Amino acid sequence: CSSDLKEYTDNINKSLTDAFVITDEDFLISDINKAGLHFFSYSLDEITGKPLKVLFPDDKESEMVHLFNRLSKEKAVKNYDLECLTKFGERIPVSFSCSMIESKTRKNVGLVAVIKDMTDIRGLISNLQRTRDEVENQKNKRSEERRVGKEGRSRWSP
């Protein structure tokens, strides 16, 4: 029965398209799915046992402290906008959701996190904002042209 459960959870883990990371109580990475390995460009041997913070840029440390303070109070954080760092130093915008894993005695024994790549979505948002700004500029330009056109005409002209 427990081997069936393990196989079942392993199949779920393999089928996830987002990075799925599990840490121990010291926030050392104990497991990561294939999508996470691909996303961060690590092998399982390279990343297992490393601190979770290796997945985030050093200049985001204060943001991470804030996140973990919030996590310690709320026990879960959903869709937190962050940047992650690949093995090769590439910064990738992500949506970070995580929950503390508690033992039966309610002691924190680790963390489970889902990390979703937001690169495409951020690109779409940027394009929409740029298009909105262009439309607004065109609207303002036409409004100004109409205003100047009205001021230039004499009240006696048709």
Buried (B, 14 or more C-beta within 10 A) or exposed (E): EEEEEEEEEEEEBEEEEBBBBBBBBEBEBBBBBBBBBEBBEBEEEEBEEBEBBBBBBEEBEEBBEEBBEEBEEEBEBEEBEBBBBEBEEEEBBBBBBBBBBEEEEEEBBBBBBBBBBBEEEBEEEEEEEEEEEEEEEEEEEEEEEEEEEEEEEEEEEE
